[in-house]
Amino acid sequence: MIGLKSLRPRFLISSPCYVLLILGLNSLLSAQVQTVTGEGMGMTHDAALSAAKRDAVEKGVGVVVASETLVRNFTVADDRILSKANGFVKTYEEISSSQGPDGLYTVTINAEVTDILDEVVKDQLALDLLLSWVRHPRFMIMIDEVNVEDPSSIVAETEIGRLMGAKGFDIVSPSQSEALRQRNVNLASIQGDAAQAAGVAAEFGAEYIIVGSASSQAVTHPMLGSRLSGQANISAQVIRADNAQIMAQETFHGKSTHIDANTAGVNALKVAAGNLSEYLMAETVKRWSLEQSNARLLTLRISGATYQTRREIIDALQSGIEGVQSVDQRSFSGGVVTLAVQYSGSNEDLGFQLDGKDFGSYALFITGETPNGFDLAVQPK
């Protein structure tokens, strides 16, 4: 099964045309959770398990099929049928696993699948399984905040970290965020520049960074008597460190009352931060959940490449690596080529296929790994 890939306008002259047809749905009023059996095959156990999850989702919820037409230089360059599993794996139990004489693994699972994201977000067991699947990526939180008149406030940042940590997300130590502040980094510029924010996250060992701004004020209101109305606003976005992709972004408002201005502002910030963190977690979980059933975006950084080897590697990825659905070059400079790869499978499976891949006069070797991709090197023989 192949998934819908992201279309990048810089390669297109006219817009792509999508025709969506919903297939395989039992009914528009299907049950929120169904238990089905899924079976998958792959070069590794992990790959077979991923395929079994996709099979379970397709059986239990459905598949979206699309006809995609790309037009380049006024010529139809690509016309294909793509499919996308339209649901989420809530929980699963592996009931059998075997390796055949051809080396391929077969895995069978019983899985609970759902078309309702809240079934995953609100179920801690389901969320724990998902976090394990994405290898517990680390999140850094940087909020440029002013509480009433205090520009050193970190109420919202602390609250977001507390709430995400309680749900099982790995949060980079607040002391590292403080170290960044002490370097007089302009937080306002970070939140306006996804690439800069991604660079900060990578520097501190985080796979994702939440950047944003928050402010609160305490105002009098004739209906409140001696109490003050605390009002807060917070805006933030989740950014992937390896490719600066924005995963989610939103703005929320919070209100609270108190006789003390500072406390009214603090409580309002906590309300706004709570609403924001719930939204950002839900959107991020949605992305991850869909990646279990479809292709996901991985970043490959390959050093020691020449113009010719770069082309050979891209061609090999597109035609000789199982699970690769598309490859786009992001950059090529100083012998380092960065590729965005849409891949249906696990890091382990892709790494198994890439590490030591022979190209005749040279080979590829993995030198580093993140939850979202690999660092590789070209080594002449």
N, C-alpha and C positions, 0 to 999 in steps of 0.2 A: 504494500500500500504506500502511496506517496502522498505527501501533504501539500497544502497550499503554500507556496513560497511568497515571500515578500517581494513586491515589484518595485524597482527603484527607478524613478522618473528620469534620472540622468541618462539612461540607456534608451529612452523611448521618445518618439516624436508625437505619437498619438496615444491616448489613454488606453489601457488594457480593458477588454470587455469581459465581464463575468456574467455567466448565466448559472444561477444556483438552483439545484433541484434536490429537494429533501427526499431521501430514500431510506427504507429500512426502519422507519418509525412505527411502532405498534399503533400509536394513536397520538393525537395532540394532547390528550389528557393522560399520558402514560404515568405509571407510578413513579414516585421520586427515586426509589431505590429498588433495583432488581438484582437477584443473585443468578449468575450465569457461569458456564464453564468456558474458559478460553484456552486455546492451544497455540503455541508458537514454536518456530524453529529458528536457529541462528548459529553462527560460528562459535559463540561462547554461550555459557549458561545465562549470563546477563542479557545477551541479545535475544535469546529465546524467551526469557521472562518478559522483556519489553514487548515482543511480538504477541505473547499471550495476553498481555494487558490490552493491547490494541484490538485483538480479536474479541475479547470480552466486551469492550465498549461498543464495538460495531454490532455485536449480537444483542446487547442489552438496551442500547439507546438508539443508535442509528449512524448513518453516514451521510455527509453532505458531499455531493458530486458537483464539480464545476467544470465548465468548458472555458479554458483560458486562451485568449488570442493576444499575442504580442506583435506589435507593428514597429518595425525598425526601417528607417529610411523609406517609408511609404510602401514597404514590402512585408507581407506576412512572414515572420521569421520563426514563429513557434505556435503551434496549435495542438493542444493536448487536453486530455481528460484527467483531472486530478480528483483525489478523494481525501476527505478529512473526517476522522472520527469525531462525533458530535456529543461528547460526554466526558465524565470524569470517573476515575477509579477511586472508590471510597476506601475499601479494604480488600485484601485478597489473602488466600491460603494456597500455598503450593502443594498439589496433591501427587504429582509425579514428575520425575526428571530423568532423562536418559541420554546417552551419547551413542549415536549409531556408528557403524563401520566406516561411514564416510567422514566421520569427525564432527558432524552436525549434532547440536543438542536439540532435544525436544522437551518442552516444559508444558505442563497442564496445570491450570489454577482454577479454583472457585473464587469468583470475585463479586463484590458488591459494586455495582456501577450506578451512576445517577446523572441526570441532566440538570440537577440543581446544585450550583456551586456551594451554597450554604451547607449542604450535607457534608462537604469536605472541610470547609472552614471551621464549622462549629463542633466537629467531632475530633477530639484531641488525638485519638488513635490514628485516624485517617491523616491528620496533619503530621503526626510524628513519622508515619510511613513515607509521606511525601518528602519531608525534610531529609530523611535518610536517603531517598532516591536521588535528590539533588545534592547530596553530600554536605549537608549542613553549611551552606555558604555563610560568610560573616558579613554583618551589616555595620556600617559606620553611620552615625547620625550627627549632622551639623546644622543647627538651626540658629540663624541670626535673630536674636530676640531682644525685645525691650518690654519689660513689665512696668506699666505706669511710667515712671521716670528712671527706672534702673536698667541701663544698657548691658549689665553683666549677668542678667537673669538667664538661667538655663532650665526653667521650669518645664517648658514644652519638650525640650530635648530629653530631659530625664524621664518624663512621663511616657514618651514614645518608646524609649528603651526599656522601661519597666514593663509595659504592656506587651511588647513584642517578645521580651525575654520570658515572660510568663507563659507564652504560647509555644515556647521551644525554639525561637529564633536565636541564633548566635550573634551577640552584640559585641563589637569592638570596645575595649575598655574606655570608659569616659576620660581616663587620664591621657589617652592618646589624642582625643579631641581637644583637651585642654592644652596639650603640648603644641598642637597646631595653632590654637589661638595665640599662644605666647610668641609665635613667630610672626604675629601681626598679619596673618593671611586675611585678605579681604573677603569675608563671607558673602557679601553682596555680589561680588564678581563671580564667585564659585557657583552660586545658584543660578546665575545667568549664563553659565558656560558649562555645558554637560561634559565636554572633553576635559576641562580643567578639574571639574569635580571628580571625574573618573580617575584622573591622575593622582589626586589626593587619596582616594580610596585605595588604589593600588600601592601607593607608597606605605600605607599603614596596614597592608595585608588584608584588606577587605575586598570581597567580590562585588558588593553593592554598597552604595552610599545614598542616604536620604538627606537631601539638602533643601533648605527652605527658609522662610522668615516668619516671625510671629511678633505680635504686639498686642498690648492691652491698655485699657484706660479705665479709670473709675470716675463716674459722673453722678451728679445728684439727680434725683427724680422726685417730683412732688408727691407721687404715690408711695414712696419708700420712707418718708420721714427722715430719720437720722441715718438710715442705711444708704450705702452707695451701690450703684449698679456697675458691676465689672463687666466689660465687654472686650472680647478678644477675637482676633483674626489670625489664622495660620494657613500658609500655603507651602506645599512641599512636593517633591518628586523623588521617585526611586530610580537610580541610574546604575546600570551595569558597569563595572570598572574596566572590563576588558575591551569593550567596544563603544562605550558612552551611550548605549541605547537607553532611552527613557521607558521604564517599565510601567509606571503609573504616575499620575499627578492630579492634585485637586486642592481646593480651598475650602476651609470650614470656619464657622463662627461659633463662639461660645459665650454664655452669659452666666453671671453669678451675682449674689448680693452679700454685702458684709458691711459692718460699721467701719472697718479699716480699709483704706484705699488699696494698700499693697496686697492684702489678703483677698480682696474682691478681684483684683487683677490676676493673682495666682490661680484662684479657683476657676476663673473664666478660661485661663490658658489651659488648665487641666482638662476642662470639658472639650475645648476645641481640639486639643492634642489627642484625646481619647477617640473622638469621632474620626480624626484624620488617620490615626494608626490603624483603626479597624478597616477603613477603606483601603489604605495602602497594602495591608496584609492580604485582604481579599483579592485585590487585583493581581498582586504578585503570585498568590497561590493559584489563581485562575490560569495565569501564564504557565506555571509549572505543571499544573494538572493536565492542561491541553498537550503539553510537550510529552507526557507519558503516552498519549494515544496518537501523536502526530510527530512531525519533524520539529526539531528545535535548532536554534541558531548557535553554532559553535565557532570560535575564532581560532585559527591556526596561524602562528607566527613562525616563519621558516627562515633561518639564517643561513648564510653561505650560498645563497641562490644567485644564479646568473639569469640574464634575460631568457636564455634558451631553457635552462633547467626549470625556471618558473613556469614556462608554458607546458613542459612535459609533465610536471607535477600536477598542474591543474587538469590536464587531459586525463591523467591516471586517476585522479580523484573522481572525476565525472563518469568514467567508464569502467574502472576496475575496483572500486571500493563499494562493497555491499552496504546499502542504507543511505548513501549520499544522493540527495535529490537535486541539489544545485550548488554551484561554487561561484562566488563573486570576488574579484580582487579588490581589496580596499586600498592598498598602497604597495609601492615597491621602491625602496630607497636604501642605499648603502648595503646592498646585498641581502636585505630583509624584505620578504614579501608577506603581507598580511592578507589572509583569506577569510571570508565569511562563508561558512558551510552550513547548509540546511541538511540535518542528519536525523534519521529515524532510528534511534538506538541509544545505547549507553556509551559513556566515555570509555569504559573498559573494552567494549567491542571495537570502537573506532581505533583506540590505541593499539589493540591486538593486530589490526590490519595495517596500521601505519608504521609501527616501530620495526626498523630493519628492512623496510620495503626496498627491493632491489631494482635499480634502474640501469643496470649494466656497468657503466663506468663510475657510478656513485650509488649511495644508498641514503635513506632517510632514517634518522634516529630521534626518538623523543628525549628532550632534555629537561622538560618541565611540564607540569599539569595543573590546571585549575578546574573548578566545577564547570566552567564554560569553555574549555578548550585546551590546546596544547602548545608548547614551544617545541620546535623541531630544528634539527641542523642537517644540512647536506654534507656528507662526508665522502670525499673521493676514495676510490679503492686503490 
